[in-house]
Amino acid sequence: MERSISNKLFARLAKQRMQGRIIAARHLADIQEEIEKYHRDGLLDEELYSEYFRFTFDLPENAQECRSIIVIAAPQPHVRITFTWNERQVQTVVPPTYLHYKEVYKEIRDDVAATLSAEGYHVFPSSLPEKTLASHSGLGGYGKNNISYVPGLGSYHQLVSFYSDLPPEEDGWSEAQMMEKCQKCTTCIRSCPTGAIPTDRFLLRAERCITFLNERPGDFPEWIDPSWHTCLIGCLECQRVCPLNKEIEPGTFEIAAFSQEESELILSGVALDRLPDEMVRKLKLADMTRYFNVLPRNLGVLLKQ
């Protein structure tokens, strides 16, 4: 029996250790209402909401015949960046999802488009809450830390989504909820240094999360202990200890190394366009030009430990 178009797509993704699901586009309204309800109920910090929850729920003009939303999880490794400081090698980690998101998105989009165009269908870019999509579609589930987990990949993956005019063969929509294995587990709660993972509600207190705080410019709040910072950007504490990640090996690769002189330039706050070309090349390779405005502060905290 000939495989369906979606099965052909998922089989092609599986060869690259990717997984995907398709849901009907009519659920856009459900996703939007879910987020807006969190906001109305006062469960989202205003600054957090304004910076991270401004998704686009209107279809692109060229995608008015959109019938489905495709959400895909691609495995992503940890990235290590080494800085020389006071005659020692300081290795810093960048969690999955930070490295070259746009490039990963385009590569997957082109692959999906090639598969669907052969069948007469198209894909269109989206800007949607992909953790929410993953949970509702059955691709993954929410941990108590509000991070998305995908079978076989754990939390070490990058989520991407697209609109498509491909009709969904069956609608896999279900209610988003915390995974059963997380119900009685408190490992992530105990590991979070800032108390961002609550015991009295499902939604993370993201305004207390180190990831939120170290992506934003300005001084860290006084209540933040410098020793709580363990990544150059983002945080991995709750993921490192999570039992669901115990058997997952995301891999770590060294992507760039900076000399003492280069480290000093970063710490001094020199503008990106005044740095040596080779140094800028390495920052781009590590995709840290996006976070260059917070890099001096974040690196300074790690080098003092």
C-alpha positions, 0 to 999 in steps of 0.5 A: 500500500502506498504511504500517505504524504504525511507518512512520507514526510515523517519517514524522511524526517526520521532518517535525520532523527527528527520527528513531526506531527500535523494538526488542523489549522483551525486550532490557531484560535485555540492556541491564541485563546490559551495564551491570552487566558494565561495573561488575563488570569495574571499568570504571565509577568507583564514584561515577560508577556510583552517580550516573549508572547507576541506571536503572530496568529494571522495567516500570511497573505500567501497562505490563505488556503492553509489547512494544517500546521506542521511542527517538527522536533530536531535533535540539538547538541550542547555547544561549548565555548572556551575562554582563556582567562588568567592562564586557565581555560574556562569552558562555558556551555550554551544549551540547545535551541540557541545555535543558529535557529534561523539557519536550522529553521530554513534547512528544515523548511526547505527539506519539508517543502521539497517533500510536499512540493513533489505532491503539489503542496506548499509550506509557509513560515509561521511564528507560533508558540512551538512548545504549545504546538508540540504538546497539543499535537502529541509530538511532545509533552510538558515537563514540570519545568514547562520545557518540551520533551520529545520521546528519544530526544528528551528536552535537547531539541529545536522545535520549528513549525510551518503552515501548509495547504496539506490537508491533515489526514487526521487531527491529533489535537489533544489537551496540553498537560504535564507528563504523567512521569512528572506528576510526583517528581520534584527533581527539577523543583529542587534543582532550580536555584531561583525557585522559578518552578512552582508547586502551586500551579503548572505555569512556570514563574518565568520572570524568576528563571535564569534564562529569562534574566540572562537574556535581558540587558541591564544589571542582574537583580540583587537577589541573584547569587552569581554562582547560580549562573552555569551557562553563557546564555540560558540555563540547563540546571533543571534539564541536567537533573531531569530523569527523562533526560537520563538516557539522552546524550545530546552531545557537546561540541566545541565551536569556538575558543577565545584568547585572553586578549579576546576575552578581555575585549568582550568584557570591556564592552567594545562595540561589535563593529570595532572588534577584529574580523577574526573575533567577529567570525568566531562570535558569528560561528557561535551565534553569539552576535545576537546576544553580544549586548549581554555577553560582557555581563554574562561572561564576567559572572562566569569568569569570576567563579 
